[in-house]
């Protein structure tokens, strides 16, 4: 793999981490008790991962992709059930993004990617209550919990590529 491919893969993971930081801020605001504490821990972990990735990119002479001011969520988050579903979606997207590092030639980045897939898959399983057969290979379509007739929010017109955030349109 070329240096450009390595930087592109790291940028995709950084973009997914930026999206997760934003998403956990939204989810955490709708959670209480132990779930909120878990969301806060995950939010901080994603901030740390974001900073690590930015440093890895800078060390390669690349400008880390900046976070968007806001991100379009895959569905409206008006309660705890939707917040939990959002956290699972964020982690599923991170699994897919980190999987992109596993195919690189650098053994350290491959290990970093494998650890990222594992961590995100375990978090997603904890939020979802079940595992996926192959985390990161297939990202489930984001769905808000509950019947659609309750106005739980509309999904985005098309699902972004796994691990890709969906920035909102600037003002």
N, C-alpha and C positions, 0 to 999 in steps of 0.2 A: 504494500500500500504506500501511496505517496504521502508526503507531509501534508499536502492539501486535503487528502481524504481523512487523515487523522484529525486535523483541525476541524473539518466539517462535522465529523462524528462527535467530537467534543462540544462543538457549538450546539448540535441538536440536543445533547444531554443538558447543557446549560440552559437552553430555552425551556426544556421540560421542567427543570428545577425552578426556574423563574416562575413558570406557570403554577407549579405546586405551591410555592411560597404564597402566591396570590390566593390560590384556591383554598389553602388551609386557613388563611385569614377569614375568608367567607364562611367556611365550614365551622371553624371554631366559634364564631359569633353565634351560631345556632345550637351549640352543644352545651351541656352542663355536666358537672360532676366528673367522674372518671373518664368519660368520653372526651370532655373538653380538655382535661389534663393530657390525654393521649394525643389529641390534635395539636396542642401547644408543643409537646415534645417533638412530634413529627415536623411541625412548622420550623422549629429551631434546627432540627437535623437537616431539613431542606435548605435553610439559610446557610448552614455550614458547608453542605455539599456544593451549593452555588458558589460560595467563596473559594472552595478548593478547586472547582472547575475553572473559575476565572483565573486563578493563579497558574493552573496548568496551561491554559491558553496563553497567558502573558509570557510564561517561560518559553513558549514556542514562538514568540514574536507576533502572536495574533491578538487582535483587539476583541475581547469577549463581547458577545452580543448583549446589548442592553435589555433590561426588562422593559416590557411595555408598561404604560401607566395603569392600564386595566386589561383584563382578559374576558372574553365572552365565555360564560360558563355553558356546559353542555345542556343544562336544564336549570330552571329556577330553583333556588334554595330558600325555602320559606320555613323549614322546620328541621328537627333533628334527623328524621329519616332521610330526607334529601341531603343533609350535610354528611351523613355516613356514606350514602351512595356516591356523593361527590368525592370523598376521600378515597374510596375504592377506585373510582375512575382515574383520579390523579396518579395513584400508585400503579395502576395497569399501564398507563401511558409512560410512566417512568421506567417500568420493566422493559417496554419496547425500546425506549431510547437507549438505555444502558446496554441492551442486547447488541446495539450497533457497535459498541466498543469491543465486544467479544471476538469479532471477526478481524480485528486489526492484527498487525504482525508484532507489535511491541508487547512482550509478555507482561510487563507491568500494567499496561492499559487493558490487556485482556483480563487480568486478575481483577483490576478495579471495576471493569464492566460486569464481570461475573458476580462480584460482591454486590454491586448496585442492583442487578437483576434480582438476586436472592433477597436483599433487604426490602426492595419495593414489593416483590411478590408476597413476602411474609406480611408486610403491612396491609396489602390489599386483602389477603386472606383473613386477617384479623378484622378488618372493617366489614368485609362481605360475609364472613362466617363460613366460607368455603374456599377451596383452592381452585386454580385453573390447571388443566393438564400440562400445558406448555406456556408458562408465563412469558409474556413479551412477544410470542409468535403470533398470537391472535388476541387482539384487544377487544373485549366485549363492547358492543354498542352502548353508549351511555344512556341509561334509562333512569328516570326518577322513580322512586318507589311509589306504590299505590296506583289506583285506577286513573287513567288519563282523564276521565270525566271530572276529576276533582281539580283540574287546572294546575297540575303539578309543574307546569312549565313546558315549553316547546324545545325539542332538541334543535341543535344547530342545523341549518339546511343540509350540510354534508359533514360527515365526520372528518376531522383533520387527520393527517398522517399520524400514526402512533408516535406519541412523545412530543407532538407539535402543539404548542399553545395556540390559542386563537385570540390574538390581540383585538381589543375593541377598536372601533374606528375612532381616531382622535377627534376631539371637539371640533 
